[in-house]
Amino acid sequence: MRKALASALLGLVLCFSGVTELAASPTDTTGEAAGCLGDHWSFFDVVAPALRQNLCGMLGTSFIEGEPVTQGVHIPMALLVSLVCVFLALLTRRGIAKSKDPVVPDSHFSVRTFFELLIKFILDTMTSVMGEKRARYHLPFIAGLAVFILFSNLAGLVPGLLPPTESLNTTFALATLVFFATHIAGVREQKAGYLKHFLGPIIKWYALPLMIIMFVIETISHLVRPMSLSLRLMGNMVGKHKVVTIFLGFNILFVPLPIMALGLLVAAVQTFVFCLLATIYLALAVEHEEDHS
Amino acid sequence: MPNADDPQGKTERFQTMRLASVGIEMALAVIIGFFVGYWLDERFDTSPVLSLVFLALGTVAGMRGLFRAARRALREEQRRSRGKEP
């Protein structure tokens, strides 16, 4: 099972890199609008100086206002993070395949034990929200999200790397995935009965006007979810990055260290919140209407 | 006190995080409602009727989200306190 998990993780992370890349371009406008990425040098400016211009040229104009895209570093960053995730997943997989008894964990701390601990924690959390069976079914998706977001957030603490989650484009791509996943899961679980979620408490012909109003209200509240997920993650990462920048600006050795330690905490907590909320949305979508009215 | 086989403290923490998202969701519901109305207004040239209608609907959606989260938290709280005293 662990093996299957590792390969599922790998596939998902690969998917994510593609999706992130595809969805990354639209909302990106000017530096002020996107806010944050690329306002200082990054690793890619050293390795491939013309990369940003080329990327922006490839992306063309953004969907909003039709302005040319000027920021694009989150795309190679997301790809880099995905590659790191894939590499670690492969290492984990090899570790499991090589061990004599895969049930026995390693005696020392390794990549494998790290992933085992992480995935066990995610599975436990999901089980307490949606029950064992559904948790196992949805685990690859949520665990893939968790690993990608965690490593993206942590990338922000490495000098020269920018966290891809610092751009609204990446976080909104991830949140859109969650949005579609919840609705697909809901329809799969309940077929047409899923529509009842949107129609309010009274489902009778004489309550038709109420049902229409409830449908609009429910649609709005469902649209809010990806927005709040993506805005929260992006806002926290930008905030952390800005504070670290300010403390670095003091030019005193070791002064930014406490803030960077806080940054570790922010990275972990934001990953947890994103995944917990995604799990809750999934759980709300798959449970039947009478359970949560 | 939270311990390994009793995830009581854990669920409480989850509940807190879930409730922490209520504020941002409420605000965004109003904003999204307004912008949907604004967009429809531009399409059908009915400014400002639909903006106002959807602003109201968005506000209702925000309130409903808050109400639902509060009710959920309350029910969970009751379930917890019932579990404590046998």
Interface residues (C-beta under 8 A of the other chain):
Chain A: T125 S128 V129 I213 V216 I217 E218 I220 S221 L223 V224 R225 M227 S228 L231 R232 F272 V273 L276 L277 I280 H292
Chain B: P7 K10 T11 F14 M17 R18 A20 S21 I24 E25 L28 A29 I32 G33 V36 F54 L57 G58 V60 A61 G62 R64 G65 R72
